[in-house]
Every structure is written in C-alpha cells, then in structure tokens.
Amino acid sequence: MAKKQTDDHTPEELRLPLMEAMTDHVAFDGWTEKALANAAADVGVSPEMAELAFPRGAIEALELHLEDADRVLAAALKERDLASMKIRDRITTAIRTRLELNMSEREVIKRGLAVLALPQHMALGSKALWRTADVMWRAAGDTSTDHNWYTKRATLSAVYSSVLLYWLNDDSEGCEDTWAFLDRRIENVMAIEKAKFQMRKACENAPTLSSFLGRLRYPGA
C-alpha cells in the first residue's frame, strides 16, 4: 500500500503518488474513477484533492502513467552503452528495455490499452506511442530533422506496438518467444530499408527521360 499523504500537499505533488497507488487497483477495476478513488484512500487524501490532481479523472492518471514510463525508459537507456552498438541493436535494446521495465505491470498495460482503444481516446494512444518511439530514437542518437524524422518514428511505432501486443500474451520462459519475435520484426524492417535503398540507387542511376529520348534521336551519343 502507498505511503500515507495529507491534503497539505499540492495537487501537482499528489499526481505521481496517486497514479502509482492507482496501479494497485487497475488490475481489478481498470483505469476507472473507482480505481482513482481507492488510490486516494490509500494515499490518504480527500476525493476533492484527488479531483484537483486529476481534473479529467482516471484518463489523466493513465496519461501520466504513460509519460512516466517514457521518463523511466529515457533514464534507463542513458545507462546503456548504446553508442557502441549498431543502429539495429540500439533499437532492439530500447524496445527490450521498455518491456523489461514493465514486466510486473502487464495487466496494468492491458487495461490501459483497452481504454486507449476506445474512439474517444485513440488520439491519446497514438500520441503516447509516437512519444515512446521518439524517446527510443533520441536515445539511439537520431538527430534527423527532415522527413526521415517522421518515417523512422512511424516505422518504430509499428514495430514496438506489434512486439508489445505479442509480449502481453507471451507465457514463454523469460519471454524468449517475444525476444525472438522482436528480432524477426527488426530483421524485416532492415530488409525493407535495404530494398528501399537499392531502389533509390537504381533510380539515381537510371537515365532520365530527356537523355533516353536523346539517345533515340542520336544513337551514337
């Protein structure tokens, strides 16, 4: 049970302890107002203070949970020697680290995904997924600012979300099946990127329409 607090704390100071206490109830009650009320009782604050801490209710607590997970991930990745790894290994490490950090919160995450799948919350889910991909790419050393910035994060979002869903239902020892699935997904992406690179090179070396027509007119040119 969370450490008792008092209403002497500001709403902002209560947000994190309330959210953390709420995760103890989410497995049974979901990300609901009931879970938030139970968390307030655990922490020792009034319902009014809990409402001030999360004016939008339980969905705002879920949003904080997602933001906090990204903060913890960013800190953990700073401790990894990512710079010495190849790009694919950096991304693999980032995804695996995120899942390992969340190993004890699978049911909490499942409940969160169920909420984010609702039409009214899909925008929040997309925003959170994009932010996680951005945290991973920044940790991997990405400094792109052009269209590559978007394509990298879109691709990683797709990879991470598929691996996350696989992991949530993986009962293999040590999640070995998930890590194998992760490796396959990364390998697939690398193969696609290689094919795209080869296609670009082929297009760069291909004759332009004007030069092709010129050769038709002057075969010896």
Buried (B, 14 or more C-beta within 10 A) or exposed (E): EBEEBEBEBEBEEBBEBBBBBBBBBBBEBBBBBEBBBBBBBBBBBEEEBBBBBBEEBBBBBBBBBBBBBBEBBBEBBEEBEBEEBEBBEBBBBBBBBBBEBBEEBBBBBBBBBEBBEEEEBEEBBEEBBBBBBBBBBEBBEBEEEEEEBEEBBEBBBBBBBEBBEBBBEBEEEEBEBBBEBBBEBBEEBEEEBEEEEEEEEEEEEEEEEEEEEEEEEEEEE
